[in-house]
């Protein structure tokens, strides 16, 4: 199928591209920008006048909830939510039921994703069997089955010897390992950032050291084993400093941050609203600002939604008793663009951290409008004002503090391999 996208503002920081021009697609790939290639006849046309044409977003943290948690979401519902937000490529965690610790489960997820026909889905495989931190999974079989990397998710590994063995094995086979730094003995039972506000409200705190102690151990083991590593969902200032030092010393490490940790701090605890219960927690204002500086300085190269859909009842309880997580994948772009309104980040940096940055972290061929790349892109109206509500959401999740909020800018259409997979009604 041939496609011509006319007169849109094409923006791709990875290509140094920002121009009002045409985009040409043939046989699933971008074949030209600007002038039509020879013999390009009979193409379907899309008028993008007055709108932006952007690379498809790459979200490295989207819980699809399938298999095992159908009351919260499915590959079909969360895939639909993703493409409605312009996310064309996503990475999903191994914490399903059953766990992604066998090739069969990895294949099931990918087959279901293909059947849904929405975003490109790349599962993470479990680093240990059952995410129990005791016996190593068959990592090579998992990657052969399509897992893009290995992770023990937020199931902290108490046995450092087992972790060291896992990293040595992964390094031998040049496998990427995703870390969620968390020292469980310090974080267990906590639900909010340890500080004045958690103390005032009688909430069990999670100290920054729960992250930094684990991060230091992980960095030492990464240095020892030489494994390729990615740190997921950094939340505090000290972590940014530690990862910066590690990168400067030559360690092969990358990092991401959840959008909500860039936009919110623990002052939201004053609202007594369980929708702000997330892990890692929303931390202090200095932490938030340092995370933004980490993006500016290239220490953090990816921003994710950390999409974790829940049913309504999961958030109807006292703060500490609610299930952690937000469901924000479909508003990821306009949400992060709020950082531009505050003058914290420019659009080029924002877009890089949502496209080419996360793609590079995971070695994915995605997040670019380069000629020859797959035609995964979105059309974005940067001027439209709209309100996101429980009624017009695409996710099955009902757990976001942003329901009822008005946003500026909306994804109008999403294309994957040149095929339209979403059109705003």
C-alpha positions as CSV (number, residue, x, y, z in Angstrom):
1,X,0.0,0.0,0.0
2,X,1.2,3.5,-0.9
3,X,0.5,6.5,1.3
4,X,1.2,10.2,0.9
5,X,0.9,12.4,4.0
6,X,0.6,15.9,2.7
7,X,1.7,19.2,4.1
8,X,2.3,18.2,7.7
9,X,4.9,19.6,10.0
10,X,7.3,16.7,10.2
11,X,9.4,16.7,13.4
12,X,12.0,14.1,14.2
13,X,14.9,15.3,16.5
14,X,16.9,12.2,15.7
15,X,17.0,13.3,12.1
16,X,17.3,17.0,12.7
17,X,14.0,17.3,10.9
18,X,11.5,20.1,11.4
19,X,9.8,21.1,8.2
20,X,6.4,21.4,6.6
21,X,6.6,18.9,3.8
22,X,5.2,15.5,2.6
23,X,5.9,12.0,3.8
24,X,5.8,9.0,1.4
25,X,5.1,5.4,2.4
26,X,5.4,2.3,0.3
27,X,5.5,-1.4,1.4
28,X,5.2,-0.5,5.1
29,X,8.2,1.8,5.1
30,X,9.0,5.5,4.7
31,X,10.5,5.8,1.2
32,X,10.8,9.6,0.9
33,X,10.4,13.0,2.5
34,X,9.7,16.1,0.5
35,X,9.7,15.0,-3.2
36,X,7.8,11.9,-4.3
37,X,10.1,9.1,-5.5
38,X,10.0,8.1,-9.2
39,X,6.9,6.0,-10.1
40,X,5.0,6.8,-6.9
41,X,1.5,6.6,-8.3
42,X,-1.9,5.6,-7.0
43,X,-1.2,6.5,-3.4
44,X,-3.8,7.0,-0.7
45,X,-3.5,10.6,0.6
46,X,-3.8,12.0,4.1
47,X,-4.1,15.8,4.5
48,X,-2.0,16.8,7.6
49,X,-2.2,20.6,6.9
50,X,-1.8,22.5,10.2
51,X,-0.8,19.4,12.1
52,X,2.4,17.7,13.3
53,X,3.6,14.4,11.9
54,X,5.7,12.7,14.6
55,X,7.5,9.4,15.0
56,X,5.4,6.8,16.7
57,X,6.0,7.0,20.5
58,X,8.0,4.2,22.2
59,X,6.7,3.5,25.7
60,X,9.0,1.2,27.7
61,X,6.5,0.5,30.6
62,X,3.0,-0.5,29.7
63,X,1.3,-3.2,31.8
64,X,-1.1,-5.0,29.5
65,X,-2.5,-7.2,32.3
66,X,-2.9,-10.2,30.1
67,X,-2.6,-13.1,30.8
68,X,-4.1,-13.2,34.3
69,X,-5.7,-9.9,35.3
70,X,-8.7,-9.5,32.9
71,X,-10.5,-7.3,35.5
72,X,-7.8,-4.6,35.0
73,X,-7.2,-4.8,31.2
74,X,-6.2,-6.9,28.3
75,X,-3.8,-6.8,25.4
76,X,-6.6,-5.5,23.2
77,X,-7.9,-2.8,25.5
78,X,-4.5,-1.5,26.5
79,X,-3.1,-1.8,23.0
80,X,-6.1,0.3,21.8
81,X,-5.3,2.9,24.6
82,X,-1.7,3.0,23.5
83,X,-2.3,3.7,19.8
84,X,-4.9,6.3,20.7
85,X,-2.1,8.1,22.5
86,X,0.3,7.7,19.5
87,X,2.3,4.8,21.1
88,X,3.3,2.5,18.3
89,X,5.9,0.4,20.2
90,X,5.7,-0.7,23.8
91,X,7.5,-2.8,26.2
92,X,5.5,-4.8,28.8
93,X,6.7,-6.2,32.1
94,X,6.9,-9.9,33.0
95,X,4.5,-9.7,36.0
96,X,1.6,-11.4,34.3
97,X,-0.1,-14.6,35.6
98,X,1.5,-16.9,34.6
99,X,4.8,-15.0,34.8
100,X,6.7,-14.5,31.5
101,X,9.4,-17.1,32.5
102,X,8.7,-19.5,29.6
103,X,8.8,-19.1,25.9
104,X,5.2,-20.2,25.7
105,X,3.9,-17.2,27.7
106,X,6.1,-14.8,25.7
107,X,4.7,-16.3,22.5
108,X,1.1,-16.0,23.8
109,X,1.5,-12.3,24.5
110,X,2.9,-11.6,21.1
111,X,0.3,-13.7,19.4
112,X,-2.4,-11.8,21.2
113,X,-0.8,-8.5,20.3
114,X,-0.7,-9.5,16.6
115,X,-4.3,-10.6,16.8
116,X,-5.3,-7.2,18.3
117,X,-3.5,-5.4,15.5
118,X,-2.5,-2.5,17.6
119,X,0.9,-1.5,18.9
120,X,4.1,-3.4,18.4
121,X,4.6,-5.3,21.7
122,X,7.9,-6.4,23.1
123,X,7.7,-8.4,26.4
124,X,10.3,-8.5,29.0
125,X,11.3,-11.9,30.2
126,X,11.6,-12.8,33.9
127,X,15.2,-12.8,35.1
128,X,14.4,-15.6,37.6
129,X,11.8,-18.3,37.6
130,X,8.5,-17.0,38.9
131,X,10.2,-13.7,39.7
132,X,11.1,-15.3,43.0
133,X,14.8,-14.5,42.9
134,X,16.0,-18.0,43.5
135,X,16.5,-20.0,40.3
136,X,17.6,-18.4,37.0
137,X,15.1,-18.4,34.1
138,X,16.1,-19.8,30.7
139,X,17.1,-16.4,29.5
140,X,18.3,-17.4,26.0
141,X,15.1,-19.3,25.3
142,X,13.1,-16.2,26.4
143,X,15.0,-13.9,24.1
144,X,14.7,-16.4,21.3
145,X,11.0,-16.3,21.9
146,X,10.9,-12.5,21.4
147,X,11.6,-11.0,24.8
148,X,13.6,-7.8,24.3
149,X,15.3,-7.9,27.7
150,X,15.2,-9.6,31.1
151,X,14.0,-8.2,34.4
152,X,12.9,-9.2,37.8
153,X,10.4,-6.3,37.7
154,X,9.8,-4.8,41.2
155,X,10.4,-8.1,42.8
156,X,13.6,-7.3,44.6
157,X,16.3,-10.0,44.7
158,X,17.5,-10.4,48.2
159,X,20.2,-12.9,47.3
160,X,23.0,-10.9,45.8
161,X,24.8,-14.1,44.8
162,X,21.9,-15.2,42.6
163,X,21.7,-11.7,41.1
164,X,25.4,-11.8,40.3
165,X,25.1,-15.2,38.6
166,X,22.1,-13.9,36.6
167,X,24.1,-10.9,35.4
168,X,27.1,-13.0,34.6
169,X,25.0,-15.3,32.4
170,X,23.2,-12.4,30.8
171,X,26.6,-10.7,30.0
172,X,27.9,-13.9,28.5
173,X,25.0,-13.9,26.0
174,X,25.0,-10.0,25.6
175,X,21.5,-9.7,27.0
176,X,20.0,-6.5,28.3
177,X,18.9,-6.5,32.0
178,X,16.3,-4.1,33.3
179,X,16.7,-3.1,37.0
180,X,14.1,-1.7,39.3
181,X,16.3,-0.6,42.1
182,X,14.5,-1.3,45.4
183,X,15.9,-2.5,48.7
184,X,12.9,-4.4,50.0
185,X,14.0,-4.3,53.6
186,X,13.8,-0.5,53.5
187,X,10.7,-0.1,51.3
188,X,8.4,-2.9,52.4
189,X,5.2,-1.7,53.9
190,X,5.7,1.8,52.6
191,X,3.3,3.7,50.3
192,X,4.7,7.3,50.1
193,X,7.9,9.2,50.0
194,X,9.5,9.3,53.5
195,X,9.3,12.9,54.5
196,X,7.4,15.5,56.4
197,X,4.1,15.0,54.5
198,X,4.0,11.2,54.9
199,X,4.7,11.7,58.6
200,X,2.0,14.3,59.0
201,X,-0.6,12.1,57.3
202,X,0.5,8.9,59.2
203,X,1.6,7.1,56.0
204,X,4.5,4.6,56.1
205,X,7.4,6.1,54.2
206,X,9.7,4.8,51.6
207,X,13.1,6.4,52.0
208,X,15.3,7.4,49.1
209,X,17.8,5.0,50.4
210,X,15.5,2.1,49.4
211,X,16.3,3.1,45.8
212,X,19.9,4.3,46.2
213,X,21.2,1.3,48.3
214,X,19.8,-1.1,45.7
215,X,21.1,1.1,42.9
216,X,24.7,1.1,44.3
217,X,24.6,-2.7,44.6
218,X,23.4,-3.0,41.1
219,X,26.0,-0.7,39.7
220,X,28.8,-2.6,41.4
221,X,27.5,-5.8,40.0
222,X,27.2,-4.3,36.5
223,X,30.8,-3.1,36.7
224,X,31.9,-6.6,37.8
225,X,30.0,-8.5,35.2
226,X,30.0,-6.1,32.2
227,X,26.3,-6.7,31.6
228,X,24.2,-4.2,29.5
229,X,21.8,-2.5,31.9
230,X,18.8,-0.2,32.0
231,X,17.4,1.4,35.1
232,X,13.7,1.7,35.2
233,X,11.7,4.5,36.9
234,X,14.3,6.5,38.8
235,X,12.6,8.6,41.4
236,X,15.2,10.6,43.4
237,X,17.9,13.1,43.0
238,X,20.7,10.9,44.3
239,X,19.9,8.2,41.8
240,X,20.4,10.7,38.9
241,X,23.8,11.6,40.3
242,X,24.8,7.9,40.7
243,X,23.8,7.0,37.2
244,X,25.5,10.1,35.8
245,X,28.7,9.0,37.5
246,X,28.3,5.4,36.3
247,X,27.9,6.6,32.7
248,X,30.9,8.9,33.0
249,X,33.0,6.0,34.2
250,X,32.1,4.1,31.1
251,X,29.4,1.7,32.3
252,X,26.9,0.7,29.6
253,X,23.8,1.9,31.5
254,X,20.7,3.8,30.5
255,X,17.7,5.0,32.5
256,X,14.1,6.1,32.3
257,X,11.6,8.0,34.4
258,X,7.8,7.9,34.7
259,X,6.0,11.0,33.4
260,X,4.2,11.4,36.7
261,X,7.5,11.6,38.6
262,X,8.4,14.6,36.4
263,X,5.1,16.4,36.9
264,X,4.2,15.7,40.5
265,X,5.8,15.7,43.9
266,X,4.7,14.4,47.3
267,X,2.7,17.6,48.1
268,X,-0.2,15.8,46.4
269,X,-0.4,13.7,49.6
270,X,-2.4,16.6,51.0
271,X,-5.3,15.5,48.7
272,X,-5.7,12.1,50.5
273,X,-6.3,10.6,47.0
274,X,-5.2,7.0,46.3
275,X,-4.8,7.8,42.6
276,X,-1.4,9.3,43.6
277,X,-0.3,6.0,45.1
278,X,2.5,4.9,42.8
279,X,5.7,2.9,43.1
280,X,8.3,4.2,43.3
281,X,6.6,7.0,45.1
282,X,6.2,10.7,44.1
283,X,9.1,12.3,45.9
284,X,10.2,15.8,47.0
285,X,10.3,18.8,44.8
286,X,14.1,18.8,44.6
287,X,13.9,15.2,43.4
288,X,11.4,16.1,40.7
289,X,13.5,19.0,39.5
290,X,16.7,16.9,39.5
291,X,15.0,14.2,37.4
292,X,14.2,17.0,34.8
293,X,17.9,18.1,34.9
294,X,18.8,14.4,34.4
295,X,16.8,14.5,31.1
296,X,18.4,17.8,30.0
297,X,21.8,16.4,30.7
298,X,21.2,13.1,28.9
299,X,21.5,11.0,32.1
300,X,17.9,9.9,31.6
301,X,17.1,9.2,27.9
302,X,13.5,7.9,28.1
303,X,10.2,9.1,29.6
304,X,7.5,6.4,30.0
305,X,3.9,6.3,31.1
306,X,4.4,3.4,33.6
307,X,0.9,2.5,32.6
308,X,-0.7,0.2,35.2
309,X,-4.4,-0.1,34.7
310,X,-6.7,-1.0,37.7
311,X,-10.4,-1.5,38.2
312,X,-12.2,1.3,40.0
313,X,-12.4,-0.5,43.4
314,X,-8.6,-0.8,43.5
315,X,-8.4,2.9,44.3
316,X,-11.4,3.2,46.6
317,X,-9.8,2.7,50.0
318,X,-7.5,4.6,52.4
319,X,-4.3,5.7,50.6
320,X,-2.1,2.9,51.9
321,X,-4.6,0.2,51.1
322,X,-5.0,1.2,47.5
323,X,-3.2,-0.6,44.7
324,X,-0.3,1.5,43.3
325,X,-0.2,2.7,39.7
326,X,-1.7,5.1,37.2
327,X,-3.2,4.4,33.8
328,X,-1.9,7.2,31.6
329,X,-0.6,5.7,28.3
330,X,-3.2,7.4,26.1
331,X,-2.3,10.9,27.4
332,X,1.4,10.5,27.5
333,X,2.3,13.1,24.9
334,X,0.1,16.0,26.0
335,X,0.9,15.1,29.6
336,X,4.6,15.4,29.2
337,X,4.2,18.5,27.0
338,X,3.0,20.3,30.2
339,X,6.7,20.4,31.1
340,X,7.1,22.7,28.1
341,X,4.4,25.0,29.5
342,X,6.4,25.3,32.7
343,X,9.6,26.0,30.7
344,X,11.3,22.9,32.1
345,X,11.9,21.2,28.7
346,X,11.8,22.0,25.0
347,X,9.8,20.0,22.6
348,X,12.8,18.5,20.9
349,X,14.0,17.0,24.2
350,X,10.5,15.8,25.1
351,X,10.0,14.1,21.7
352,X,13.4,12.5,21.8
353,X,12.7,11.0,25.2
354,X,9.4,9.5,23.9
355,X,10.8,8.2,20.6
356,X,14.5,7.7,19.7
357,X,15.7,7.8,23.3
358,X,13.7,4.8,24.6
359,X,14.2,2.9,21.3
360,X,18.0,3.2,21.7
361,X,17.8,2.0,25.3
362,X,16.3,-1.2,24.1
363,X,17.9,-1.6,20.7
364,X,14.6,-1.2,18.9
365,X,14.2,-0.1,15.3
366,X,11.5,2.5,16.1
367,X,10.9,6.1,17.0
368,X,12.2,7.7,13.8
369,X,10.9,9.1,10.5
370,X,14.1,8.2,8.7
371,X,13.8,7.1,5.1
372,X,13.9,3.3,5.2
373,X,12.4,2.9,8.6
374,X,9.0,1.3,9.3
375,X,6.2,3.9,8.8
376,X,5.2,4.1,12.4
377,X,4.0,7.7,13.0
378,X,1.2,9.8,14.4
379,X,-0.6,13.0,13.4
380,X,-1.0,15.4,16.2
381,X,-3.1,18.6,16.5
382,X,-1.1,20.8,18.9
383,X,-3.9,23.4,19.1
384,X,-7.0,21.4,20.1
385,X,-8.3,21.7,23.6
386,X,-10.0,18.5,25.0
387,X,-11.0,16.9,28.3
388,X,-10.0,13.4,29.2
389,X,-12.7,11.6,31.1
390,X,-13.6,8.2,32.4
391,X,-16.3,8.1,29.6
392,X,-14.0,8.8,26.7
393,X,-11.0,6.8,27.8
394,X,-9.8,3.8,25.8
395,X,-8.0,2.0,28.6
396,X,-9.9,-0.4,30.8
397,X,-8.2,1.1,33.8
398,X,-10.1,3.7,35.8
399,X,-7.2,4.8,37.9
400,X,-5.8,8.2,36.9
401,X,-5.7,11.5,38.7
402,X,-6.0,13.2,35.3
403,X,-9.6,12.3,34.6
404,X,-11.5,15.5,34.1
405,X,-8.4,17.5,33.2
406,X,-8.2,19.6,30.0
407,X,-5.2,19.1,27.7
408,X,-3.9,21.0,24.8
409,X,-2.9,18.9,21.9
410,X,-4.3,15.5,20.8
411,X,-3.4,12.6,18.7
412,X,-5.7,12.6,15.7
413,X,-4.4,9.4,13.9
414,X,-1.8,6.7,14.4
415,X,-0.2,4.6,11.7
416,X,1.9,1.4,12.1
417,X,3.8,0.1,9.1
418,X,1.8,2.6,7.0
419,X,-1.6,1.2,8.1
420,X,-4.0,3.4,10.1
421,X,-4.7,1.8,13.5
422,X,-6.4,4.7,15.1
423,X,-8.5,7.6,14.0
424,X,-10.0,10.1,16.4
425,X,-13.7,9.9,16.1
